[in-house]
Amino acid sequence: MKLDKLDQRGGGVIGIQTPDGALFDTLVFGEREPGQWMAGSENFRRSKDVEGEAETEAAQRTVHVAIAYAEDGTIRIFREGRPYGAPLQVVGPGRVPRRRGPGRLRSPSRPGPG
C-alpha cells in the first residue's frame, strides 16, 4: 500500500463484505490509533488494536501489508512479510465470514445460502 499521508484516519485499504453489506472485514489504517494498521469490521466485532509499530514509510514508498483470517477465529496482520502487532482471537457469533461458493460469504451468526 502507498498512502497519501501518514496522518490520515480510518481508511479501509481492501476488504470483503456480505452481499447486503451487513458483515465486512477490511484492512484499515489509522481507524482507532493514528499510524496503526488494524483489522476493521462492522461495529468492531472482529477488531482490536494490535499495538504494532507506527507506520513511518507508507507515504514515501509502497509497503506490503496483508491480513489473514484463520478458521479458528485468529486474525493476523503482516507488514513486509513479518507479523505486525499481536494476533487477534475472535470467538462466538462474531467469527469471520467464510466463503461459500463463487463470490459468496456467510457467517455462523448470519446463515445464508451456500
C-alpha positions in Angstrom: 0.0 0.0 0.0 1.1 3.6 -0.6 -0.7 6.2 1.5 -1.1 9.9 0.5 -0.1 10.9 4.1 0.6 9.2 7.4 -1.8 11.3 9.4 -4.9 10.1 7.5 -7.5 8.3 9.6 -9.9 5.4 9.1 -9.2 4.4 5.5 -10.1 0.9 4.6 -7.5 -0.3 2.2 -9.0 -3.6 1.0 -11.9 -5.7 2.3 -14.7 -8.2 1.8 -18.4 -8.0 2.7 -21.6 -10.0 2.5 -23.9 -9.1 -0.4 -26.1 -7.0 1.8 -23.1 -5.2 3.4 -24.1 -6.1 6.9 -20.9 -8.0 7.6 -17.5 -6.9 6.5 -13.8 -7.3 7.2 -11.2 -4.9 5.9 -7.6 -3.8 6.4 -7.7 -0.3 7.9 -5.1 2.4 8.5 -5.5 4.8 11.4 -9.0 3.9 12.4 -8.7 4.0 16.2 -5.0 4.6 16.7 -3.0 7.1 14.4 -0.4 5.5 12.3 -1.6 1.9 13.0 -2.8 -0.9 10.8 -5.7 -2.9 12.1 -8.4 -5.4 11.1 -11.7 -3.5 10.6 -15.2 -5.0 10.9 -18.8 -3.9 11.5 -19.1 -2.3 14.9 -15.6 -3.5 15.7 -16.8 -7.1 16.2 -13.6 -8.6 14.9 -11.4 -5.5 15.6 -8.9 -4.8 18.3 -5.8 -2.6 18.5 -2.9 -4.9 17.7 -0.2 -2.5 19.0 2.1 -2.8 16.0 4.8 -0.2 15.3 3.6 3.1 13.9 3.8 3.3 10.1 6.6 5.6 9.0 7.3 4.6 5.4 4.0 4.1 3.5 3.7 7.8 2.4 7.2 7.6 0.7 7.1 4.1 -0.8 4.8 1.1 -1.3 4.7 -1.3 1.7 3.2 -4.8 1.6 0.5 -5.2 4.3 -1.7 -8.3 4.5 -4.3 -9.7 6.8 -5.0 -13.4 7.3 -8.2 -14.9 8.8 -7.9 -18.5 10.2 -10.8 -20.9 10.6 -10.3 -20.9 14.4 -11.0 -17.2 14.6 -7.4 -16.0 14.7 -6.7 -12.8 12.7 -3.1 -11.9 11.9 -1.7 -8.8 10.2 1.6 -8.9 8.3 3.8 -5.9 7.2 6.6 -6.6 4.8 6.1 -10.4 5.4 6.6 -10.1 9.1 3.9 -10.3 11.9 2.6 -6.9 12.7 1.4 -6.5 16.3 -0.3 -9.2 18.2 -2.8 -11.7 16.7 -6.5 -11.3 17.5 -8.6 -14.2 18.6 -12.3 -13.9 17.8 -14.8 -16.4 19.4 -18.5 -16.8 19.3 -21.0 -15.3 16.9 -18.7 -12.6 15.6 -16.4 -15.0 13.8 -15.0 -14.2 10.4 -17.3 -14.7 7.4 -16.5 -17.7 5.4 -16.5 -18.1 1.6 -19.2 -20.4 0.4 -19.2 -21.0 -3.4 -18.3 -18.4 -6.0 -18.2 -15.0 -4.5 -20.5 -15.8 -1.5 -19.7 -15.1 2.1 -21.6 -16.2 5.2 -21.0 -16.1 8.9 -22.1 -18.5 11.6 -24.1 -15.6 13.1 -25.9 -14.9 9.8 -26.7 -18.2 8.0 -27.4 -17.9 4.3 -27.3 -19.9 1.0 -24.1 -21.6 0.1 
